[in-house]
């Protein structure tokens, strides 16, 4: 029953990959470019702006994802123990916000004349310029990614923690297991596959996201997603091939992350069967 939908999705994805690879190799008949060339990839390797943007994007994505995983896992466990209360429901609402709406919220909160500034003004506190929005270290983008990432992780792990906790906690206590041992020796290992899944999904999105960097990110270093977009809309259409080369690099990284996820899934199933 899933084959028709799968074929549609697979066909679209395969066409996009093939077309991106073709144009990144310099084959764009509409621009009278018909010869295969690797110069666009060679130029990326030696392009300082691309390398700095790629490393910057990795740094921001890694910090954002790590904090989101740790905080989201902790909050999910706390909420699964309480099971009731307003906080156990309110944490899900950031998931409903689009990244653009969340970026506007972050801007209105942390800008130099934003919500925090006015609260400090009311309290007669001199906090000076916050220097968070458009910060060269990507602080505002990290805050945005964490704001969206923590609820996603917590929402994904919450039902797992509830089910696992109800099945294993009393047994572990009867066997002399402390709360700390129970969490680190039993609960987290049972959820490691879901935690890894959350990490790969969030990291992949944060690495190549566009909205956060566009509204909150610095102009230098520029993220790889913004660099690809700027190259694509350049008035000089010859930059189209360079843009496609950047896009294909991003696709390749995403495919590698999918392979890592698939390998980990197989190992998890193998360990479970043993």
C-alpha positions in Angstrom: 0.0 0.0 0.0 2.9 2.3 0.6 4.6 1.6 -2.8 2.7 4.4 -4.8 3.6 7.1 -2.3 7.1 5.8 -2.0 7.6 5.8 -5.8 6.4 9.4 -6.0 8.7 10.6 -3.2 11.6 8.6 -4.5 11.1 9.9 -8.1 11.1 13.5 -7.0 14.1 13.0 -4.8 16.0 11.2 -7.5 15.2 13.9 -10.0 16.4 16.6 -7.7 19.6 14.8 -6.9 20.3 14.1 -10.6 19.5 17.6 -11.7 21.6 19.2 -9.0 24.6 16.9 -9.8 24.2 17.7 -13.5 24.2 21.5 -13.1 27.0 21.3 -10.5 29.1 19.7 -13.1 28.6 22.6 -15.4 25.9 21.1 -17.7 23.2 23.8 -18.0 21.9 23.8 -21.6 19.7 26.9 -20.9 23.0 28.9 -20.4 24.7 27.2 -23.3 26.9 25.2 -20.9 27.3 21.6 -22.2 30.7 20.5 -21.0 31.4 18.5 -17.9 33.8 20.2 -15.5 34.8 19.8 -11.9 36.1 23.4 -11.5 33.1 24.4 -9.4 34.0 21.8 -6.8 37.7 22.6 -7.0 36.8 26.3 -6.5 34.9 25.4 -3.4 37.8 23.6 -1.8 40.0 26.7 -2.3 37.2 29.2 -1.5 37.9 30.7 2.0 34.4 32.0 2.3 32.9 28.6 1.7 35.3 26.8 4.1 34.7 29.4 6.9 30.9 29.2 6.3 31.0 25.4 6.4 33.0 25.2 9.6 30.8 28.0 11.1 27.6 26.1 10.3 29.1 22.9 11.8 30.0 24.7 15.0 26.6 26.3 15.4 24.8 23.0 14.5 26.9 20.9 16.9 26.5 23.3 19.9 22.8 23.7 19.2 22.1 20.0 18.8 24.2 18.9 21.8 22.4 21.3 24.2 19.0 20.4 22.7 19.6 16.7 23.2 20.9 17.0 26.8 18.2 19.5 27.9 15.4 17.8 25.9 16.3 14.4 27.3 16.3 15.7 30.9 13.0 17.6 30.5 11.4 14.6 28.9 12.4 12.5 31.9 11.2 15.1 34.4 7.8 15.5 32.6 7.4 11.7 32.4 7.8 11.4 36.2 5.2 14.1 36.9 2.8 13.2 34.0 0.6 16.1 34.9 1.0 19.9 35.2 0.9 22.8 32.8 4.6 22.5 32.0 4.1 19.0 30.7 1.9 20.4 27.9 3.3 23.9 27.4 6.7 22.6 26.3 5.2 21.3 23.1 4.0 24.6 21.7 7.3 25.8 20.3 7.0 22.8 17.9 4.0 24.4 16.4 5.8 27.7 15.6 7.5 28.0 12.2 11.2 28.8 12.3 10.3 32.3 10.9 7.9 33.0 13.7 10.4 31.6 16.3 13.1 33.8 14.7 10.9 36.9 15.1 10.2 35.9 18.7 14.0 35.6 19.4 14.7 38.9 17.8 12.0 40.8 19.7 13.3 39.2 23.0 17.1 39.6 22.6 17.6 42.6 20.4 19.2 45.7 21.9 15.7 47.3 22.2 13.8 44.1 22.8 11.9 42.5 25.7 14.9 41.9 27.9 16.0 45.5 27.5 12.6 46.9 28.5 12.4 44.6 31.5 15.8 45.7 32.6 14.7 49.3 32.0 11.7 48.9 34.3 13.9 47.3 37.0 16.3 50.2 36.6 19.2 47.9 35.6 21.9 48.9 33.2 22.7 45.8 31.1 24.2 47.7 28.2 24.1 46.3 24.6 23.3 42.6 24.5 25.2 41.9 21.3 23.3 38.7 20.7 21.5 39.3 17.4 23.8 39.2 14.4 26.6 38.0 16.7 29.6 36.7 14.8 29.5 33.5 16.9 25.9 32.8 15.9 24.5 33.1 19.5 21.1 34.1 18.3 20.9 31.2 15.8 22.0 28.8 18.6 19.2 30.2 20.8 16.7 29.7 18.0 17.8 26.1 17.3 17.7 25.3 21.0 14.3 26.8 21.4 13.0 24.6 18.6 15.2 21.6 19.3 14.5 20.9 23.0 10.7 20.5 22.6 11.3 18.2 19.6 13.6 15.9 21.6 11.3 16.0 24.7 8.2 15.2 22.6 10.0 12.3 20.9 11.3 10.7 24.1 8.3 11.5 26.4 6.2 8.4 25.5 9.3 6.2 25.6 10.2 7.3 29.1 6.7 6.8 30.3 6.4 3.3 29.0 9.9 2.2 30.0 9.7 3.8 33.4 6.5 2.0 34.3 7.9 -1.4 33.2 11.5 -1.3 34.7 11.6 1.2 37.6 10.1 -1.0 40.3 12.0 -4.1 39.1 15.3 -2.1 39.2 14.6 -0.8 42.7 13.8 -4.3 44.0 17.2 -5.4 42.6 19.0 -2.6 44.6 19.4 -0.1 41.7 19.6 3.5 42.8 17.9 6.3 40.9 21.1 7.4 39.2 22.1 3.8 38.3 18.6 3.3 36.9 18.8 6.3 34.7 22.3 5.7 33.3 22.4 1.9 33.3 18.8 1.1 32.2 16.7 4.0 31.0 19.2 5.9 28.7 20.6 2.7 27.0 17.1 1.7 26.2 16.4 5.1 24.6 19.8 5.5 22.8 18.4 4.8 19.4 15.7 7.5 19.8 18.3 9.9 21.2 20.6 9.2 18.2 17.7 9.7 15.8 16.9 13.0 17.4 20.5 14.1 17.2 20.9 13.2 13.5 17.6 14.9 12.5 18.2 18.1 14.4 21.9 18.3 13.5 21.2 17.8 9.8 18.5 20.6 9.8 20.6 23.0 11.9 23.6 22.5 9.7 21.8 23.5 6.5 19.0 25.7 7.8 18.2 29.0 6.1 15.7 30.9 8.1 17.6 31.3 11.3 20.8 32.6 9.7 18.8 34.9 7.3 16.9 36.7 10.1 19.4 36.4 13.0 22.8 35.3 11.7 25.9 37.4 11.0 26.9 38.6 7.6 30.4 37.2 8.3 31.0 34.3 8.5 28.1 33.4 6.3 26.4 30.0 6.7 26.5 27.4 4.0 22.8 27.7 3.4 22.8 31.4 2.9 25.9 31.1 0.7 24.1 28.6 -1.5 21.0 30.9 -1.7 23.0 34.0 -2.5 24.9 32.2 -5.3 21.6 30.9 -6.7 20.0 34.4 -6.9 23.1 36.1 -8.2 22.4 38.3 -11.2 25.3 36.5 -13.0 23.6 33.2 -14.1 27.0 31.6 -14.3 27.0 31.4 -10.5 24.1 28.9 -10.8 26.6 26.0 -11.2 28.5 27.0 -8.1 25.3 27.2 -6.2 24.4 23.7 -7.3 27.8 22.5 -6.3 27.2 23.8 -2.7 23.8 22.2 -2.7 25.1 18.9 -3.8 27.8 19.0 -1.0 24.9 19.6 1.5 23.0 16.7 0.0 26.0 14.4 0.2 26.5 15.3 3.9 22.8 14.5 4.5 23.1 11.2 2.7 26.1 10.3 4.9 24.1 11.1 8.0 21.3 8.9 6.7 23.8 6.0 6.2 25.1 6.5 9.8 21.5 6.4 11.0 20.8 3.2 9.0 23.9 1.5 10.3 23.1 2.4 13.9 19.5 1.0 13.4 20.9 -2.3 12.1 23.3 -2.6 15.1 20.5 -1.8 17.5 18.3 -4.5 16.0 21.1 -6.9 16.0 21.9 -6.2 19.6 18.2 -6.6 20.5 18.0 -10.0 18.8 21.0 -11.2 20.6 
